[in-house]
Amino acid sequence: MVPGREADTVLVACSGGADSLALAVAALFVCRRGGLRCGLVTVDHGLQGGSGERAAELADWALARGFAPVQVRSVRVGAGGGPEAAAREARYAALEAAAREHRAGMVLLGHTRDDQAETVLLALARGAGPRGLAGMAERRVRNGVLFVRPLLDISRAETRAACAAEGLPVWQDPHNVDHAFARSRLRPVVEALGERVVGNLARTARMVRVDSEYLDEVAGVALREALVEPGRLSVDALRRMPEAVRGRVLHGWALRLGCPGTGLSYQHVVALEALVVGWHGQGAVALPGGLFVTRVGGLLCGGPA
């Protein structure tokens, strides 16, 4: 493990479950051999009774084990995008704050191959495009913080076995079997599919991600070429693009305009594309965030109403 910035601290995000505990112990071993500090951060979402006490117990265990720094971050979970998405956003914000506070080179996340398979199946069920089917990236920079998932090629069964071998105090999160959460409803299905299918789904995500990242790079160049000024795109330039590139360009441009990524859907991009290839004088396209896009002559013009 090599920090993404000039820093000698690696932080492990740990919930107390088997995956993140196994990752934490492995990371501590590797960091000590490499002369790095290994810290642990646990996020208390406050969604279950006794969550604060459990977080404190995990912090005590980490301190006794030699992690430094050790931190409990308490967050308030909103309601935007549903309970899972809101909890995830609050958790990432807390981890980013911890990384900046301790000048950490990276934050390690304990997602496994099984989690990747679940992500792909959820994306299929929701009708997601290549970005969804690409699953979770092994490395991702978010708001200047590097997040790394070292266990994406490791099964959940292997992390459980590692914890059992080490005698680690694994906590079973009730949310993992709460059918109010889509991922929890899917988990028994993934387990029933077996290791071979889980591995195939994870491999599919990896292949789709490679293709998708390349197309995103192509689209980034195409967007710069089509951009007349920040709020305007050339219709002629858009029309000449392959459909796979044009959709990405319109998606990226909408984000540049200030459209929130969580609200921007496939249907919004289809409506924008209709202004280019299906133009018949239609009115403005409304986007999340109070934005509107209209076609004026040979330009797409976007901004607030």
C-alpha positions as CSV (number, residue, x, y, z in Angstrom):
1,M,0.0,0.0,0.0
2,V,1.4,3.3,-1.0
3,P,-0.2,6.6,0.1
4,G,-1.7,8.7,-2.7
5,R,-0.2,11.9,-1.2
6,E,3.0,12.7,0.7
7,A,1.7,11.3,3.9
8,D,2.7,8.4,6.2
9,T,-0.8,7.6,7.6
10,V,-3.3,5.1,6.3
11,L,-6.8,5.1,7.7
12,V,-9.1,2.0,7.7
13,A,-12.9,2.6,7.7
14,C,-14.2,0.0,10.1
15,S,-17.8,-0.9,11.1
16,G,-16.8,-3.8,13.3
17,G,-18.1,-6.4,10.7
18,A,-16.0,-9.3,9.4
19,D,-14.9,-7.6,6.2
20,S,-13.6,-4.3,7.7
21,L,-12.1,-6.1,10.8
22,A,-10.1,-8.5,8.6
23,L,-9.0,-5.5,6.4
24,A,-8.0,-3.5,9.5
25,V,-5.8,-6.3,10.9
26,A,-4.2,-7.0,7.6
27,A,-3.6,-3.2,7.0
28,L,-2.0,-2.8,10.4
29,F,0.4,-5.7,9.7
30,V,1.4,-4.3,6.3
31,C,1.8,-0.7,7.5
32,R,4.0,-1.7,10.3
33,R,6.3,-3.6,7.9
34,G,6.3,-0.6,5.6
35,G,7.0,2.0,8.2
36,L,3.5,3.6,8.0
37,R,1.0,4.6,10.6
38,C,-2.3,2.7,10.5
39,G,-5.3,4.4,11.9
40,L,-8.9,3.3,12.3
41,V,-12.1,5.4,11.9
42,T,-15.5,4.1,12.7
43,V,-18.6,6.0,11.8
44,D,-21.6,6.1,14.2
45,H,-24.7,6.7,12.1
46,G,-27.0,6.9,15.1
47,L,-29.6,4.7,13.4
48,Q,-29.7,1.9,16.0
49,G,-30.0,1.8,19.7
50,G,-26.6,1.4,21.4
51,S,-24.6,2.4,18.3
52,G,-22.6,4.8,20.2
53,E,-21.6,2.2,22.8
54,R,-20.6,-0.2,20.0
55,A,-18.5,2.4,18.3
56,A,-16.7,3.2,21.6
57,E,-16.0,-0.6,22.1
58,L,-14.5,-0.9,18.7
59,A,-12.4,2.2,19.3
60,D,-11.1,0.7,22.5
61,W,-10.3,-2.6,20.7
62,A,-8.4,-0.6,18.0
63,L,-6.4,1.3,20.6
64,A,-5.4,-1.8,22.4
65,R,-4.4,-3.4,19.1
66,G,-2.1,-0.5,18.3
67,F,-4.0,1.5,15.7
68,A,-3.2,5.2,15.7
69,P,-5.0,7.4,15.3
70,V,-8.3,6.0,16.4
71,Q,-11.5,8.0,15.9
72,V,-15.2,7.7,16.3
73,R,-17.1,10.0,13.9
74,S,-20.8,10.6,14.8
75,V,-23.0,11.7,11.9
76,R,-26.5,12.8,11.3
77,V,-28.1,10.9,8.4
78,G,-30.5,12.8,6.2
79,A,-33.3,11.5,4.0
80,G,-32.2,12.5,0.5
81,G,-32.1,9.6,-2.0
82,G,-33.3,7.0,0.5
83,P,-31.9,5.6,3.7
84,E,-29.0,3.7,2.2
85,A,-27.8,6.6,0.0
86,A,-28.2,9.1,2.8
87,A,-26.2,7.0,5.2
88,R,-23.5,6.4,2.5
89,E,-23.2,10.2,1.9
90,A,-22.9,10.9,5.6
91,R,-20.3,8.2,6.0
92,Y,-18.1,9.3,3.2
93,A,-18.2,12.9,4.4
94,A,-17.1,11.8,7.8
95,L,-14.3,9.7,6.4
96,E,-13.1,12.6,4.2
97,A,-13.0,14.9,7.2
98,A,-11.0,12.3,9.2
99,A,-8.5,11.9,6.3
100,R,-8.0,15.6,6.0
101,E,-7.6,16.0,9.8
102,H,-4.9,13.4,10.0
103,R,-3.3,14.1,6.6
104,A,-3.9,10.5,5.6
105,G,-2.6,9.3,2.2
106,M,-5.6,7.0,1.7
107,V,-8.7,5.5,3.3
108,L,-9.2,1.8,3.0
109,L,-12.7,0.3,2.6
110,G,-13.6,-3.3,3.2
111,H,-15.8,-4.0,0.2
112,T,-15.4,-7.6,-1.0
113,R,-16.1,-9.5,-4.2
114,D,-19.6,-10.4,-2.9
115,D,-20.3,-6.6,-2.4
116,Q,-19.2,-6.0,-6.0
117,A,-21.6,-8.7,-7.2
118,E,-24.4,-7.2,-5.2
119,T,-23.6,-3.8,-6.7
120,V,-23.8,-5.2,-10.3
121,L,-27.1,-6.9,-9.7
122,L,-28.6,-3.8,-8.0
123,A,-27.5,-1.8,-11.0
124,L,-29.2,-4.3,-13.4
125,A,-32.4,-4.2,-11.4
126,R,-32.5,-0.4,-11.5
127,G,-31.8,-0.3,-15.2
128,A,-28.5,1.4,-14.8
129,G,-26.1,2.0,-17.7
130,P,-22.4,1.2,-17.9
131,R,-21.5,3.3,-14.9
132,G,-23.7,1.2,-12.7
133,L,-22.6,-2.1,-14.2
134,A,-19.0,-1.1,-13.7
135,G,-19.5,-1.5,-10.0
136,M,-17.2,-0.1,-7.4
137,A,-13.7,1.1,-8.4
138,E,-10.7,-0.3,-6.6
139,R,-9.3,3.3,-6.3
140,R,-11.4,6.5,-6.3
141,V,-10.6,10.1,-5.4
142,R,-13.5,11.9,-3.8
143,N,-13.2,15.5,-2.8
144,G,-9.4,15.2,-2.8
145,V,-9.3,12.0,-0.6
146,L,-8.1,8.7,-2.1
147,F,-10.3,5.7,-1.2
148,V,-9.0,2.2,-1.9
149,R,-10.8,-1.1,-1.8
150,P,-8.1,-3.8,-1.4
151,L,-10.6,-6.7,-0.9
152,L,-12.5,-6.6,-4.2
153,D,-10.9,-9.9,-5.2
154,I,-11.6,-11.5,-1.8
155,S,-14.8,-13.3,-0.8
156,R,-16.9,-12.5,2.2
157,A,-16.4,-16.1,3.3
158,E,-12.6,-15.6,3.4
159,T,-12.9,-12.5,5.6
160,R,-15.1,-14.4,8.0
161,A,-12.6,-17.2,8.1
162,A,-9.8,-14.8,8.8
163,C,-11.7,-13.2,11.7
164,A,-12.4,-16.6,13.1
165,A,-8.7,-17.6,12.9
166,E,-7.7,-14.4,14.6
167,G,-10.4,-14.5,17.2
168,L,-11.6,-11.0,16.2
169,P,-14.7,-9.5,17.9
170,V,-17.0,-9.5,14.9
171,W,-20.2,-7.5,15.1
172,Q,-23.3,-8.6,13.1
173,D,-25.0,-5.5,11.8
174,P,-28.9,-6.0,12.0
175,H,-29.2,-3.9,8.8
176,N,-27.6,-6.7,6.9
177,V,-30.7,-8.8,7.3
178,D,-33.2,-5.9,7.4
179,H,-35.3,-6.2,4.2
180,A,-36.1,-2.5,4.3
181,F,-32.8,-2.2,2.5
182,A,-32.5,-3.3,-1.1
183,R,-29.0,-4.7,-0.6
184,S,-30.1,-6.8,2.3
185,R,-32.9,-8.3,0.3
186,L,-30.5,-9.2,-2.4
187,R,-27.8,-10.7,-0.2
188,P,-29.4,-14.2,0.1
189,V,-29.8,-14.3,-3.7
190,V,-26.0,-13.6,-4.1
191,E,-25.1,-16.3,-1.6
192,A,-27.3,-18.8,-3.4
193,L,-25.7,-18.0,-6.7
194,G,-22.4,-19.4,-5.5
195,E,-18.8,-18.4,-5.7
196,R,-18.4,-19.0,-9.5
197,V,-21.3,-16.7,-10.4
198,V,-20.2,-14.1,-7.9
199,G,-16.7,-14.1,-9.4
200,N,-18.2,-13.8,-12.9
201,L,-20.3,-10.8,-11.9
202,A,-17.2,-9.1,-10.3
203,R,-15.2,-9.8,-13.5
204,T,-18.0,-8.3,-15.6
205,A,-17.8,-5.2,-13.5
206,R,-14.1,-4.9,-14.0
207,M,-14.3,-5.3,-17.8
208,V,-17.2,-2.8,-18.1
209,R,-15.3,-0.3,-15.9
210,V,-12.2,-0.4,-18.3
211,D,-14.4,0.3,-21.3
212,S,-16.5,3.0,-19.5
213,E,-13.4,4.8,-18.2
214,Y,-12.0,4.9,-21.8
215,L,-15.3,6.3,-23.1
216,D,-15.3,8.9,-20.3
217,E,-11.9,10.1,-21.4
218,V,-13.0,10.4,-25.0
219,A,-16.1,12.2,-23.9
220,G,-14.0,14.6,-21.8
221,V,-12.1,15.7,-24.9
222,A,-15.3,15.9,-27.0
223,L,-16.9,18.1,-24.4
224,R,-14.1,20.6,-24.5
225,E,-14.3,20.7,-28.3
226,A,-18.0,21.2,-28.3
227,L,-18.0,23.9,-25.5
228,V,-18.5,27.4,-27.0
229,E,-18.6,28.9,-23.5
230,P,-19.5,27.4,-20.0
231,G,-23.2,27.4,-20.6
232,R,-23.3,26.7,-24.3
233,L,-22.6,23.7,-26.5
234,S,-22.4,23.5,-30.3
235,V,-25.2,21.4,-31.7
236,D,-23.2,20.6,-34.9
237,A,-20.4,19.2,-32.8
238,L,-22.8,17.2,-30.7
239,R,-24.5,15.8,-33.8
240,R,-21.2,14.5,-35.2
241,M,-20.4,12.5,-32.1
242,P,-21.2,8.8,-31.8
243,E,-24.2,8.2,-29.5
244,A,-22.1,6.6,-26.8
245,V,-19.9,9.7,-26.6
246,R,-22.7,12.2,-27.0
247,G,-24.7,10.9,-24.1
248,R,-21.6,11.1,-21.8
249,V,-20.9,14.6,-23.1
250,L,-24.4,15.8,-22.3
251,H,-24.3,14.1,-18.9
252,G,-20.9,15.7,-18.0
253,W,-22.1,19.1,-19.2
254,A,-25.2,19.0,-17.1
255,L,-23.0,18.3,-14.1
256,R,-20.8,21.3,-15.0
257,L,-23.9,23.4,-15.1
258,G,-24.5,22.5,-11.4
259,C,-27.0,19.7,-11.8
260,P,-26.7,17.3,-8.7
261,G,-25.4,13.9,-9.8
262,T,-27.8,12.1,-7.6
263,G,-30.7,13.6,-9.4
264,L,-29.5,13.4,-13.0
265,S,-31.2,10.4,-14.6
266,Y,-31.1,8.6,-17.9
267,Q,-34.3,10.3,-18.9
268,H,-32.8,13.7,-18.5
269,V,-30.0,12.8,-20.8
270,V,-32.4,11.4,-23.4
271,A,-34.4,14.7,-23.3
272,L,-31.2,16.7,-23.8
273,E,-30.2,14.4,-26.7
274,A,-33.6,15.0,-28.3
275,L,-32.7,18.7,-28.5
276,V,-29.8,17.6,-30.7
277,V,-31.0,14.7,-32.9
278,G,-34.8,15.0,-32.5
279,W,-35.2,18.7,-32.7
280,H,-38.8,19.9,-33.7
281,G,-39.0,23.2,-31.8
282,Q,-39.7,21.7,-28.4
283,G,-39.4,23.7,-25.2
284,A,-36.7,23.7,-22.5
285,V,-35.6,20.6,-20.7
286,A,-35.9,21.0,-16.9
287,L,-32.9,19.5,-15.0
288,P,-32.6,18.9,-11.2
289,G,-31.2,21.8,-9.3
290,G,-33.5,24.4,-11.0
291,L,-31.7,24.3,-14.3
292,F,-33.1,24.5,-17.8
293,V,-31.6,23.8,-21.2
294,T,-32.9,25.3,-24.4
295,R,-31.9,25.1,-28.0
296,V,-31.2,28.5,-29.5
297,G,-30.2,28.3,-33.1
298,G,-27.1,26.1,-33.3
299,L,-26.5,26.1,-29.5
300,L,-27.7,24.3,-26.4
301,C,-27.9,26.9,-23.7
302,G,-28.1,25.9,-20.1
303,G,-28.5,27.6,-16.7
304,P,-31.0,28.7,-14.1
305,A,-34.5,29.8,-15.1
